[in-house]
């Protein structure tokens, strides 16, 4: 867990200049934990951030580590802050999930129609394989399911790691960013 | 050669300011001396004050002899300008008749009014005051306390102010300071916020980038392009940037604010319609006397 407030100078963050300074501290916080794959960024104590600040800090962080590390937001209920984060994430084409308990809300670019169902599937379980998704959909091949999951991972919606397949080969296991 | 800019003895809002400037046949032109006459009964509103400050400093910066002649002295417009901090930021090379105020009313009463935020500099070299967006939105909150949506308005205006002020610091590309100020007009049931810079105009920085980034937009007229800047969030720095102005416009539209943008030779008034800001609800004046920079103001209703 990274508390955004801890790396900010005050409870309000605005502008790209401030944002770039805070980004460097966020980067250090991430690099100090090389083994961690998913970081929850807490907005507790943060009163306001504008779009430029959001773009230079937490959204840039998620984009920088896409496909390698996942970032999600917690302790975030203020609609104006969410709106600003959403605008920044949409502009950078970087999806991010905001979690409140087990409820999630996606900000940034929405997934395309073709992968929406696959994303819902990943969100519904701790971890899934594309073969499991294919099994639940009539007419869906494993290859087609794999392509959808890969697309979600490349776009930053989900995490992926290698796992040994029952057949002895390697397969990918996908998981939500929570 | 001297140019004379005559203000009328009346309330001077943005349009009247332009008429006065036009009377001076482009102060930025060949004239070596420029005099602004502020007669008895002339009441400058916030937006013209901030634009006049920028213009006077621009003219002084290029070596022109600039005079501000307040016919009524401190009992007239000069007193209000002093309260707003106008003279605290006016270039020392600008001559003031009958003389600069001895004491700054803005410094004496700084932050003491629920109806105004004194002119604050936005410096490209020294950065801007970190608490400025909050000071501005705090006044919005107090002034618009009668509105049911005051909390949302306060939050939205904070975002607008922070984005606009951040933009000045980052994009204007000038050694001259930009400025921000706010005034509540209770009688007129409105609140004006002005953010000005004296750098390159937004069109001057964006136009060259359009050909490579948005070639389909490069043929747009200035007014249509300005509307697109606020609708799409165009930026010379690429597709990942520009969300600030777009977001500002979205918030302003949500609260039915009018947006006035003065560019080096044009002024565009954007009035929100059912589809937000559109060219159909934009009013443009072009071929105006040169005023460097981008000067943006928002006007909100108090109730």
HADDOCK unambig.tbl for C-alpha pairs under 7 A between the chains (distance, minus, plus):
assign (segid A and resid 14 and name CA) (segid B and resid 162 and name CA) 5.98 0.50 0.50
assign (segid A and resid 15 and name CA) (segid B and resid 162 and name CA) 6.65 0.50 0.50
assign (segid A and resid 15 and name CA) (segid B and resid 163 and name CA) 6.50 0.50 0.50
assign (segid A and resid 15 and name CA) (segid B and resid 166 and name CA) 4.93 0.50 0.50
assign (segid A and resid 50 and name CA) (segid B and resid 159 and name CA) 5.45 0.50 0.50
assign (segid A and resid 50 and name CA) (segid B and resid 162 and name CA) 6.83 0.50 0.50
assign (segid A and resid 50 and name CA) (segid B and resid 163 and name CA) 6.89 0.50 0.50
assign (segid A and resid 51 and name CA) (segid B and resid 243 and name CA) 6.94 0.50 0.50
assign (segid A and resid 51 and name CA) (segid B and resid 244 and name CA) 6.00 0.50 0.50
assign (segid A and resid 52 and name CA) (segid B and resid 163 and name CA) 6.92 0.50 0.50
assign (segid A and resid 52 and name CA) (segid B and resid 244 and name CA) 6.29 0.50 0.50
assign (segid A and resid 80 and name CA) (segid B and resid 155 and name CA) 6.82 0.50 0.50
assign (segid A and resid 87 and name CA) (segid B and resid 243 and name CA) 6.52 0.50 0.50
assign (segid A and resid 88 and name CA) (segid B and resid 243 and name CA) 6.56 0.50 0.50
assign (segid A and resid 91 and name CA) (segid B and resid 240 and name CA) 5.15 0.50 0.50
assign (segid A and resid 91 and name CA) (segid B and resid 241 and name CA) 6.95 0.50 0.50
assign (segid A and resid 91 and name CA) (segid B and resid 243 and name CA) 6.63 0.50 0.50
assign (segid A and resid 92 and name CA) (segid B and resid 240 and name CA) 5.07 0.50 0.50
